[in-house]
Amino acid sequence: MSPATENHAEGHPAAHPVEDHARARFVTDAPPSGPVPVALRYDPDDSPGAVCFAFPGGTEWTFPRDLLESGLRAPARRGDVEVWPCGRAQTVLEFHSRDGVDVVQFDSSPLVRFLRHTYATDAGAAPHPAGTS
């Protein structure tokens, strides 16, 4: 096994970072603008249990993965990030900072797919019980 796929301290496969992409719309009082690309990132070695949403212009928000998962089903908030479903196919994320509040709307399906990918990478890195590898 190569160093990139094995956790030498533990002797099992290492989890791989995940990067998916989605398009989002900023919700503002201004006339509607087109969707913007957002990189959805998960690196279990860097920030286990956290996801990062990277917006154009260098703005990034990192928050707990379980907040995103909970917010797909019902309103959820932790710290400066709030997530809630908006109808059957949309999800809204609200990011609070000292500069104000950004409200961003996503189609839910790319967020669900991203979460599925993050859990798959964790499952691939999980230690196998003796005799099952």
C-alpha positions as CSV (number, residue, x, y, z in Angstrom):
1,M,0.0,0.0,0.0
2,S,1.3,3.5,-0.8
3,P,1.7,6.2,1.8
4,A,-1.2,8.1,0.2
5,T,-3.6,5.3,1.0
6,E,-2.4,4.0,4.3
7,N,-2.4,5.6,7.8
8,H,1.0,4.3,9.0
9,A,0.3,5.0,12.6
10,E,-2.8,2.8,12.5
11,G,-2.1,0.5,9.6
12,H,-5.5,1.1,7.8
13,P,-6.5,3.1,4.8
14,A,-6.5,6.9,5.2
15,A,-9.7,8.8,4.4
16,H,-9.4,10.9,1.2
17,P,-10.4,14.6,1.0
18,V,-13.7,15.2,-0.8
19,E,-14.4,18.2,-3.1
20,D,-17.7,18.5,-4.8
21,H,-19.2,21.5,-6.6
22,A,-22.6,23.2,-6.4
23,R,-24.2,26.4,-7.6
24,A,-25.8,28.8,-5.2
25,R,-27.8,32.0,-5.3
26,F,-27.2,34.8,-2.9
27,V,-30.5,36.1,-1.5
28,T,-30.5,39.9,-1.3
29,D,-32.7,42.9,-1.9
30,A,-30.9,43.6,-5.2
31,P,-32.3,42.2,-8.4
32,P,-31.7,38.5,-8.8
33,S,-28.2,37.5,-10.1
34,G,-27.0,34.3,-11.6
35,P,-25.8,31.4,-9.5
36,V,-22.3,31.3,-8.3
37,P,-20.0,28.2,-8.1
38,V,-19.3,26.9,-4.6
39,A,-16.6,24.3,-3.8
40,L,-17.8,21.9,-1.1
41,R,-14.9,20.5,0.8
42,Y,-14.3,17.9,3.4
43,D,-10.8,16.9,4.7
44,P,-11.0,14.3,7.5
45,D,-7.3,14.7,8.2
46,D,-7.4,18.5,8.5
47,S,-10.8,19.1,10.2
48,P,-12.6,15.8,11.1
49,G,-16.4,16.3,11.2
50,A,-16.3,19.7,9.5
51,V,-17.2,20.8,6.0
52,C,-16.0,23.9,4.2
53,F,-18.0,26.0,1.6
54,A,-15.6,28.0,-0.5
55,F,-17.2,30.9,-2.4
56,P,-15.8,33.0,-5.3
57,G,-13.5,35.8,-4.1
58,G,-11.9,33.7,-1.3
59,T,-14.7,33.6,1.3
60,E,-14.8,30.3,3.1
61,W,-17.1,29.0,5.8
62,T,-16.2,25.9,7.9
63,F,-18.8,24.4,10.1
64,P,-19.8,21.0,11.5
65,R,-20.9,18.4,9.0
66,D,-23.8,17.3,11.2
67,L,-25.2,20.9,11.1
68,L,-25.5,20.6,7.3
69,E,-27.1,17.2,7.6
70,S,-29.6,18.3,10.3
71,G,-30.4,21.5,8.4
72,L,-31.5,19.6,5.3
73,R,-34.4,18.2,7.4
74,A,-35.3,21.0,9.8
75,P,-33.9,24.4,10.8
76,A,-30.6,24.1,12.6
77,R,-28.1,26.6,13.9
78,R,-24.7,26.4,15.5
79,G,-22.6,29.5,16.1
80,D,-22.6,31.8,13.1
81,V,-24.2,29.4,10.6
82,E,-27.8,28.5,10.2
83,V,-29.2,25.9,7.8
84,W,-32.8,25.1,6.9
85,P,-34.8,23.4,4.2
86,C,-36.8,25.7,1.8
87,G,-39.5,23.6,0.2
88,R,-38.8,20.1,-1.0
89,A,-35.8,20.8,-3.2
90,Q,-33.9,23.8,-1.8
91,T,-31.7,24.5,1.3
92,V,-30.8,27.9,2.7
93,L,-27.6,28.6,4.5
94,E,-27.2,31.8,6.5
95,F,-23.7,33.0,7.5
96,H,-23.3,35.7,10.1
97,S,-20.2,37.8,10.5
98,R,-19.4,41.2,11.9
99,D,-19.7,42.5,8.3
100,G,-23.3,41.4,8.1
101,V,-25.3,38.3,7.0
102,D,-25.1,36.3,3.8
103,V,-28.1,34.2,2.9
104,V,-27.4,31.6,0.2
105,Q,-29.8,29.2,-1.4
106,F,-28.8,25.8,-2.9
107,D,-30.5,23.0,-4.6
108,S,-30.5,20.3,-1.9
109,S,-29.5,17.4,-4.1
110,P,-25.8,18.5,-4.5
111,L,-25.6,19.0,-0.8
112,V,-27.0,15.5,-0.1
113,R,-24.6,14.0,-2.7
114,F,-21.7,15.8,-1.0
115,L,-22.6,14.5,2.4
116,R,-22.9,11.0,1.0
117,H,-19.3,11.4,-0.4
118,T,-18.0,12.5,2.9
119,Y,-19.4,9.6,4.7
120,A,-18.2,7.2,2.0
121,T,-14.6,8.5,2.5
122,D,-14.9,8.0,6.2
123,A,-16.2,4.5,5.8
124,G,-13.3,3.7,3.4
125,A,-10.9,4.7,6.2
126,A,-12.6,2.9,9.0
127,P,-10.6,0.1,10.5
128,H,-11.6,-3.4,9.5
129,P,-12.2,-5.9,12.3
130,A,-9.6,-8.6,12.4
131,G,-9.9,-11.1,9.6
132,T,-12.4,-9.1,7.4
133,S,-10.0,-7.1,5.3
